[in-house]
Amino acid sequence: MLGKVENYDPKKGYGFIRGDDGKKYFVPYCNVNTASGSLSAGYTVEFNTGEGNRAFNVRYL
C-alpha cells in the first residue's frame, strides 16, 4: 500500500501514515525499513498493513 507520512517523532520512536485508502496507520520505529531508521513528514512511503492499524515494512519510494 502507498501512503504519506503525517508525522514521525524519532525521540518517541513512532509516527503515523495516512494510507491511500484514507485510513491512519501507526508505525513504530522497529517497522521502519530505511537507512536512517526514521521517517520525515510529507514523504510518500510504501508499507504493509497488519493487525489493527499498524504499518509494517515501511520504506520510501
Sequence and secondary structure as in RCSB ss.txt:
>XXXX:A:sequence
MLGKVENYDPKKGYGFIRGDDGKKYFVPYCNVNTASGSLSAGYTVEFNTGEGNRAFNVRYL
>XXXX:A:secstr
 EEEEEEEETTTTEEEEEETTS EEEEEGGGB SSSS   TT EEEEEE STTBEEEEEE 
